[in-house]
Amino acid sequence: MSIGISAYGCALPSRRLPAAELRRGGGRAPAGLASLPVADVDEDALTLALEAVDAVAVPDALTLLALASTTLPYGLRVQSGLLLERLGRAGGGCW
């Protein structure tokens, strides 16, 4: 059995904030930056994680699912369980 990352998914918000608007508002943007992704009002870390799970072929031998963010929407809920449910693995021994 080999150990390593067998699959990963990524999702970014589709809305973009132009760097010029960021600078105009008093923020700093690196030279050459055209825009930054910005979450819409109904997007949060869990929503984007669910989109990422939908975008990747997850192996049947999944033994670990990790979700990390500084902005998870539920303070007292195990949110990776929602991802496992989306994968059809709820109660399937993954943690």
C-alpha positions as CSV (number, residue, x, y, z in Angstrom):
1,M,0.0,0.0,0.0
2,S,1.5,3.3,-1.0
3,I,0.8,6.5,0.9
4,G,0.3,9.8,-0.8
5,I,-2.3,12.1,-2.3
6,S,-4.4,10.1,-4.8
7,A,-6.8,12.8,-5.8
8,Y,-7.5,16.5,-5.1
9,G,-10.0,19.0,-6.2
10,C,-10.1,22.7,-6.4
11,A,-12.8,25.3,-6.9
12,L,-12.5,29.1,-7.1
13,P,-15.2,31.7,-7.0
14,S,-16.2,32.8,-10.5
15,R,-16.6,36.5,-9.5
16,R,-13.4,38.6,-9.9
17,L,-12.3,41.9,-8.3
18,P,-10.2,43.9,-10.7
19,A,-6.9,44.9,-9.1
20,A,-7.6,48.5,-10.1
21,E,-10.7,48.5,-7.8
22,L,-8.6,47.0,-5.0
23,R,-6.1,49.8,-5.3
24,R,-8.8,52.5,-5.7
25,G,-10.2,51.3,-2.4
26,G,-6.9,51.8,-0.6
27,G,-5.7,48.2,-0.9
28,R,-2.4,47.0,-2.3
29,A,-2.1,44.6,-5.2
30,P,1.1,43.1,-6.6
31,A,2.3,44.5,-9.9
32,G,1.0,42.4,-12.8
33,L,-2.1,41.2,-10.9
34,A,-5.2,41.6,-13.0
35,S,-7.9,40.5,-10.6
36,L,-8.6,38.4,-7.5
37,P,-11.3,35.8,-7.0
38,V,-14.1,37.0,-4.7
39,A,-16.8,34.8,-3.2
40,D,-20.4,35.7,-4.0
41,V,-22.9,36.1,-1.2
42,D,-23.9,32.5,-1.3
43,E,-20.4,31.0,-1.5
44,D,-18.3,29.9,1.4
45,A,-15.5,27.4,2.0
46,L,-17.9,24.5,2.3
47,T,-19.8,25.3,-0.9
48,L,-16.5,25.6,-2.8
49,A,-15.3,22.3,-1.3
50,L,-18.5,20.6,-2.5
51,E,-17.9,21.9,-6.0
52,A,-14.3,20.6,-5.8
53,V,-15.5,17.2,-4.8
54,D,-17.9,17.1,-7.7
55,A,-15.0,18.0,-10.1
56,V,-12.7,15.1,-9.2
57,A,-12.8,11.4,-9.6
58,V,-12.3,10.1,-6.0
59,P,-10.8,6.7,-5.7
60,D,-12.8,3.9,-3.9
61,A,-9.9,3.4,-1.6
62,L,-10.3,6.8,0.0
63,T,-9.2,6.5,3.7
64,L,-8.9,10.2,4.6
65,L,-10.7,13.3,3.6
66,A,-9.3,16.6,4.9
67,L,-11.0,20.0,4.8
68,A,-9.3,23.1,6.1
69,S,-10.2,26.7,6.0
70,T,-10.2,29.8,8.1
71,T,-13.8,30.6,7.1
72,L,-15.8,27.4,7.5
73,P,-19.6,28.3,7.8
74,Y,-20.6,26.0,10.7
75,G,-18.9,26.5,14.1
76,L,-20.1,23.3,15.7
77,R,-20.6,20.9,12.8
78,V,-18.3,18.3,11.2
79,Q,-18.2,19.7,7.7
80,S,-16.1,17.0,6.1
81,G,-19.0,14.7,6.8
82,L,-21.1,16.7,4.3
83,L,-18.3,16.1,1.7
84,L,-18.4,12.4,2.5
85,E,-22.1,12.3,2.1
86,R,-21.7,14.0,-1.4
87,L,-19.2,11.2,-2.2
88,G,-21.8,8.6,-1.1
89,R,-19.5,7.5,1.7
90,A,-21.5,8.6,4.8
91,G,-20.8,6.2,7.5
92,G,-18.3,4.3,5.3
93,G,-15.4,4.4,7.7
94,C,-13.7,7.5,6.3
95,W,-12.8,10.3,8.7
